[in-house]
Amino acid sequence: MTRKTVSLDLDVYRGLKRRQTRHETLSATLRRMLADDKDPADYLDELAANPPKVNIALLRHRQENPLRSSRPLRKRHAA
């Protein structure tokens, strides 16, 4: 396979890295991003074939104990 060296602006490189999955090369990321758009039904088919793993215990814990901001409460002014 032939290789080419390219130069990217730093903001473009960072955007590309944000879209890169854990075990994906930059070439694979670009190939995926440049691929023809899929029909939305194709995404649903993929999701049905590979449903995400859900930690039910963690979801229940978060429902019972919602995350709270570390910021202090703001005082509300009387209207």
C-alpha positions in Angstrom: 0.0 0.0 0.0 1.4 3.4 -1.0 1.7 6.0 1.8 1.7 9.8 1.5 2.7 12.4 4.1 0.2 15.2 4.6 0.2 18.3 6.7 -2.9 19.3 8.7 -3.7 22.5 10.6 -3.7 21.7 14.3 -7.5 22.4 14.7 -8.2 19.9 11.9 -5.9 17.3 13.4 -7.6 17.7 16.8 -11.0 17.4 15.2 -9.9 14.2 13.5 -8.5 12.8 16.7 -11.8 13.5 18.5 -13.7 11.4 15.9 -11.2 8.6 16.0 -12.4 5.5 17.8 -10.2 3.6 20.3 -8.6 1.0 18.0 -8.8 3.0 14.7 -6.0 4.4 12.7 -6.2 8.0 11.4 -6.5 6.5 7.9 -9.4 4.4 8.9 -11.1 7.4 10.6 -10.7 9.5 7.4 -12.0 6.5 5.3 -15.0 6.2 7.5 -15.7 9.9 7.5 -15.4 10.1 3.7 -17.6 7.1 3.0 -20.9 7.6 1.3 -23.7 8.6 3.6 -25.9 5.7 4.8 -29.6 5.5 4.8 -30.8 6.1 8.4 -32.4 2.6 8.3 -28.9 1.2 7.9 -28.0 2.7 11.3 -31.0 1.2 12.9 -30.1 -2.2 11.4 -26.6 -2.0 12.9 -28.0 -0.9 16.2 -30.4 -3.8 16.3 -27.7 -6.3 15.3 -25.2 -4.9 17.9 -27.2 -3.3 20.8 -25.1 -1.3 23.3 -24.2 -2.9 26.6 -26.0 -1.3 29.5 -25.1 -1.6 33.1 -28.6 -1.6 34.7 -27.3 -1.4 38.3 -25.3 1.8 37.4 -28.4 3.3 35.7 -30.5 2.6 38.7 -27.9 4.1 41.0 -27.7 7.3 38.9 -31.4 7.6 38.9 -31.6 7.3 42.7 -28.5 9.5 43.2 -28.3 12.1 40.4 -25.0 13.9 39.9 -24.9 17.3 41.6 -22.9 20.3 40.6 -20.0 21.4 42.7 -20.9 25.0 42.1 -22.6 26.8 45.0 -26.3 27.5 44.6 -27.1 31.0 43.3 -29.3 33.2 45.4 -32.6 34.0 43.6 -33.8 37.5 43.6 -37.4 38.1 44.6 -39.4 39.2 41.6 
